[in-house]
Amino acid sequence: MRRFRPPRIKLPIDPYIAALLGTVLLATLLPARGAAATTMDGLSTAAVALLFFLYGARLSTREVVEGLRHWRLHLTVLGCTFVIFPLLGLAARGLVPYVLTPELHTGLLFLCVAPSTIQSSIAYTSMARGNVAAAICAGSFSSLVGIVLTPLLAALLLGGSGGGFSLDSLLSVLLRLLAPFLAGQLLQRWVGGFLTRHKRVLGRVDRGSILFVVYTAFSAGVVRGVWHQIGPWRLLALLGVEAVLLGLMLTLTSQGTRWLGFDREDRVAITFAGSKKSLASGLPMATVLFGAQASLAVLPLMLFHQLQLMVGAVLAKRYERQLAATVRDAPAVAPRAAADAAVP
């Protein structure tokens, strides 16, 4: 007799986002205070340094240099990430104070200057049968450039906005982010193989460190009364604004790359790499950039990350089905030509 096995229920939320939300809840109920908060702040600084050291040590300089030969694609992704996104973020200033609070707009603007993500861009590009190598290089190069460009753009766009970040702190920020990254790059030749062999364990270290950083940031925010500054409808409004932002970027990347003459595989890679933002890089950066005010600054990024994961999964499956249908319905056409004819 067969045992009854209940069907597995796939949660609509990413497990790591669930862990992040649980961390926020823990910080809300049991925030670190006094001497504990001081200790946690010091450990958080060390965790950020560890994260960026690992980013540098795992990134193969040779792969990045070789990938730069596809310069048109990389410039397009960088333009989407560090030019179009920030311009849209600046345009959202008109929503203050009617839809967004000044603090939430600051977080939204930080989201817009954060670098592109690597993992989900690669996964969705592969699922949609796009140029995976280009997605790897584009995401890696965006993260590399973002270590310098994100603080610079934050200084330029947020310095005078009362967002808690000033030009005076720029050198300190670059030192805290760039120094461990460069140290990792210098040691990559010797430790890169070890890190590759233990990728799974180090992935847990990455994620655990980010959870720790988030707990520290939100603890400081709770002690300062951050949740009294925003209401539930403001969060819903923020989610709506981010949905529009993501929709605009997906439309611009998919249609713009067609106008620029990229083939289908490259269009897929640019669509995913150019419309996404990195939670792994953005959260540690925000804690360094905003200090005690980081809790509200990272909230838009956390919401956007979940949104881009859900929409990206649906979009990747759709692109895959469209390619399969195009190739199936055009047997007389060369496979490459049939693929180029498929959306996006």
C-alpha positions in Angstrom: 0.0 0.0 0.0 1.4 3.4 -1.0 2.0 5.9 1.6 0.2 9.2 1.2 2.7 12.0 0.6 1.4 15.5 0.8 2.3 17.6 -2.2 5.2 19.9 -1.8 4.1 23.5 -1.6 6.5 25.9 -3.4 6.5 29.2 -1.5 6.0 32.3 -3.7 8.8 34.0 -1.8 12.5 33.4 -2.1 13.8 31.5 1.0 16.6 33.9 1.5 14.2 36.9 1.4 12.1 35.0 4.0 15.3 34.7 6.1 15.9 38.4 5.6 12.4 39.3 6.7 12.7 37.0 9.7 15.9 38.9 10.6 14.1 42.2 10.3 11.3 40.8 12.6 13.9 39.6 15.1 15.6 43.0 15.1 12.2 44.6 15.6 11.3 42.5 18.6 14.8 42.0 20.1 17.0 44.9 18.9 20.6 45.1 20.1 21.1 48.0 22.6 23.9 49.6 24.6 27.2 47.7 24.7 25.7 44.9 22.7 24.9 47.3 19.9 28.4 48.7 19.9 29.9 45.2 19.7 27.5 44.2 16.9 28.4 47.4 15.0 32.1 46.4 15.2 31.4 42.9 14.1 29.2 44.2 11.2 32.1 46.3 10.0 34.3 43.2 10.0 31.5 41.2 8.2 31.4 43.8 5.4 35.2 43.6 5.0 35.0 39.8 4.8 32.3 39.9 2.2 34.2 42.3 -0.1 37.4 40.3 0.4 35.6 37.2 -0.7 34.1 39.0 -3.7 37.6 40.1 -4.8 39.2 36.7 -4.1 36.5 34.8 -6.1 36.5 37.1 -9.2 38.9 35.9 -11.9 40.6 39.0 -13.3 41.5 37.0 -16.5 37.8 36.2 -17.1 36.8 39.8 -16.7 39.5 41.1 -19.0 38.6 38.5 -21.7 34.9 39.3 -21.3 35.5 43.0 -22.0 36.0 42.2 -25.6 32.3 42.3 -25.9 32.4 46.0 -25.0 29.1 47.1 -26.6 27.1 44.7 -24.5 29.0 45.8 -21.3 28.6 49.5 -22.0 24.8 48.9 -22.5 24.5 47.1 -19.2 26.5 49.7 -17.4 24.4 52.4 -19.0 21.2 50.8 -17.8 22.6 50.2 -14.3 24.4 53.4 -13.6 22.7 56.0 -15.9 19.1 55.1 -16.7 18.3 53.6 -13.3 19.6 56.7 -11.4 17.7 59.0 -13.8 14.5 57.2 -13.1 15.2 57.4 -9.4 15.7 61.1 -9.6 12.4 61.4 -11.5 10.7 59.6 -8.6 11.5 62.7 -6.4 8.2 64.1 -7.7 6.4 61.4 -5.6 7.6 63.0 -2.4 5.8 63.5 0.0 2.5 62.4 -1.7 3.5 58.8 -2.3 7.0 58.3 -0.8 8.5 59.7 2.3 11.9 61.5 1.9 13.6 58.5 3.6 12.0 55.9 1.4 13.0 58.0 -1.7 16.5 58.0 -0.4 16.4 54.2 -0.2 14.9 54.1 -3.7 17.6 56.3 -5.1 20.3 54.1 -3.4 18.6 51.1 -5.1 19.0 52.8 -8.4 22.8 53.4 -8.0 23.5 49.8 -6.7 25.3 47.4 -9.1 23.7 44.6 -11.1 23.4 41.1 -9.7 25.3 38.1 -10.9 23.6 34.9 -9.8 20.0 35.5 -10.8 21.1 37.2 -14.1 23.1 34.1 -15.0 20.3 31.7 -13.9 17.5 33.5 -15.9 19.7 34.1 -18.9 20.5 30.3 -19.0 16.8 29.5 -18.5 15.8 31.8 -21.4 18.6 30.3 -23.7 20.5 33.6 -23.8 24.3 34.4 -23.8 25.3 33.0 -20.4 29.0 34.0 -20.8 28.0 37.6 -21.5 25.7 37.6 -18.4 28.6 36.3 -16.2 31.0 39.0 -17.5 28.3 41.7 -17.4 27.4 41.0 -13.8 31.0 40.6 -12.7 32.0 43.8 -14.4 29.0 45.7 -13.0 29.9 44.5 -9.4 33.6 45.5 -10.0 32.7 49.0 -11.3 30.0 49.4 -8.6 32.5 49.2 -5.7 33.7 52.6 -6.9 30.8 54.0 -8.9 28.0 53.3 -6.4 29.6 55.4 -3.6 30.5 58.1 -6.1 26.9 58.3 -7.4 25.6 58.2 -3.8 27.8 61.1 -2.9 26.6 63.0 -6.0 22.9 62.3 -5.7 22.4 62.0 -2.0 25.1 64.3 -0.5 22.7 67.2 -0.3 19.5 65.4 0.1 19.6 64.8 3.9 19.9 61.1 3.2 22.6 60.5 5.8 25.5 60.4 3.4 28.0 63.2 2.7 31.0 63.8 0.5 33.2 63.9 3.6 32.6 60.2 4.2 33.4 59.1 0.6 37.1 58.4 1.2 36.3 56.3 4.3 33.6 54.4 2.4 35.9 53.6 -0.6 38.6 52.5 1.9 36.2 50.1 3.7 34.8 48.6 0.5 37.7 48.8 -2.0 40.6 47.9 0.3 39.3 44.4 1.2 38.2 43.8 -2.4 41.7 44.7 -3.8 43.3 42.5 -1.1 41.1 39.6 -2.3 42.1 40.3 -5.9 45.8 40.3 -5.0 45.4 37.0 -3.2 43.1 35.5 -5.8 45.9 33.6 -7.5 46.6 31.6 -4.3 43.2 31.3 -2.6 40.9 31.3 -5.7 41.1 27.5 -6.1 40.3 26.9 -2.4 37.3 29.2 -2.6 36.0 27.6 -5.7 36.3 24.1 -4.1 34.4 25.3 -1.1 31.8 27.4 -2.9 28.8 26.0 -1.0 30.2 26.6 2.4 31.4 30.1 1.5 28.0 30.8 0.1 26.6 30.2 3.5 29.2 32.5 5.0 28.2 35.2 2.5 24.5 34.9 3.3 25.0 34.6 7.0 27.2 37.7 7.1 24.6 39.6 5.2 21.9 38.5 7.7 24.1 39.7 10.5 24.7 43.1 8.8 20.9 43.4 8.3 20.2 42.6 11.9 22.7 45.2 13.1 21.3 47.9 10.8 17.7 47.3 11.6 18.4 47.1 15.4 19.9 50.6 15.2 16.8 51.7 13.2 14.4 50.2 15.7 16.2 51.9 18.6 15.8 55.2 16.7 12.1 54.5 16.1 12.3 53.8 12.4 8.9 51.9 12.2 7.1 55.0 13.5 8.2 56.9 10.4 6.4 54.8 7.9 2.9 53.1 7.7 1.7 50.0 5.9 0.2 52.0 3.0 3.6 53.7 2.4 5.2 50.2 2.0 2.5 49.3 -0.5 3.1 52.5 -2.3 6.8 51.8 -2.4 6.1 48.3 -3.8 3.9 49.8 -6.5 6.6 52.4 -7.5 9.2 49.6 -7.7 6.9 47.5 -9.9 6.6 50.4 -12.3 10.4 50.9 -12.1 11.1 47.3 -12.9 8.6 47.3 -15.7 10.2 50.4 -17.3 13.6 48.9 -17.1 12.5 45.6 -18.6 10.8 47.4 -21.5 13.8 49.7 -22.1 16.3 46.8 -22.1 14.3 44.5 -24.3 13.3 47.1 -26.8 16.4 49.2 -26.7 18.7 46.3 -27.4 16.6 45.4 -30.4 17.0 48.9 -31.8 20.8 48.7 -31.1 21.0 45.6 -33.3 22.0 42.9 -30.7 21.1 39.3 -31.5 18.6 37.4 -29.4 21.1 35.8 -27.0 22.7 39.1 -26.2 19.3 40.8 -25.8 18.3 38.2 -23.2 21.6 38.7 -21.3 21.2 42.5 -21.3 17.5 42.4 -20.4 18.3 40.4 -17.2 21.6 42.0 -16.3 20.5 45.5 -17.0 17.2 45.4 -15.1 18.4 43.8 -11.9 20.1 45.0 -8.7 22.4 43.1 -6.4 21.2 42.5 -2.8 24.5 40.8 -1.9 26.6 43.9 -2.8 23.9 46.5 -2.1 23.1 45.6 1.5 26.7 45.8 2.8 27.3 49.0 0.8 24.3 50.6 2.4 25.4 49.9 5.9 28.8 51.5 5.2 27.2 54.5 3.3 24.3 55.2 5.7 25.5 53.9 9.1 22.7 54.2 11.7 20.2 55.2 9.0 20.8 52.1 6.9 17.6 50.3 7.9 15.2 52.5 5.7 17.8 52.7 3.0 18.0 48.9 2.5 14.2 48.3 2.6 13.5 49.3 -1.0 16.4 47.1 -2.2 15.1 44.1 -0.3 11.6 44.5 -1.7 12.9 45.1 -5.3 15.1 42.0 -5.0 12.0 39.8 -4.3 10.1 41.5 -7.1 12.8 41.0 -9.7 13.1 37.3 -8.7 9.4 36.6 -9.3 9.1 38.6 -12.5 12.4 37.3 -13.8 11.4 33.7 -13.4 8.1 34.3 -15.3 9.9 36.2 -18.0 12.6 33.6 -18.5 10.1 30.8 -18.9 8.2 32.9 -21.4 11.3 33.6 -23.5 12.1 29.9 -23.4 8.7 29.0 -24.7 8.8 31.7 -27.4 12.1 30.4 -28.7 10.9 26.8 -28.7 7.8 27.8 -30.6 9.7 29.9 -33.1 12.2 27.1 -33.9 9.4 24.5 -34.1 7.2 26.5 -36.4 10.1 27.5 -38.8 11.8 24.2 -39.6 13.0 25.5 -43.0 14.8 28.4 -41.4 18.3 28.1 -40.2 18.4 27.6 -36.4 20.3 30.8 -35.8 18.0 32.9 -37.9 14.9 31.3 -36.2 16.4 32.1 -32.8 17.1 35.7 -33.7 13.5 36.1 -34.8 12.2 35.1 -31.4 11.3 37.6 -28.7 12.8 39.5 -27.0 
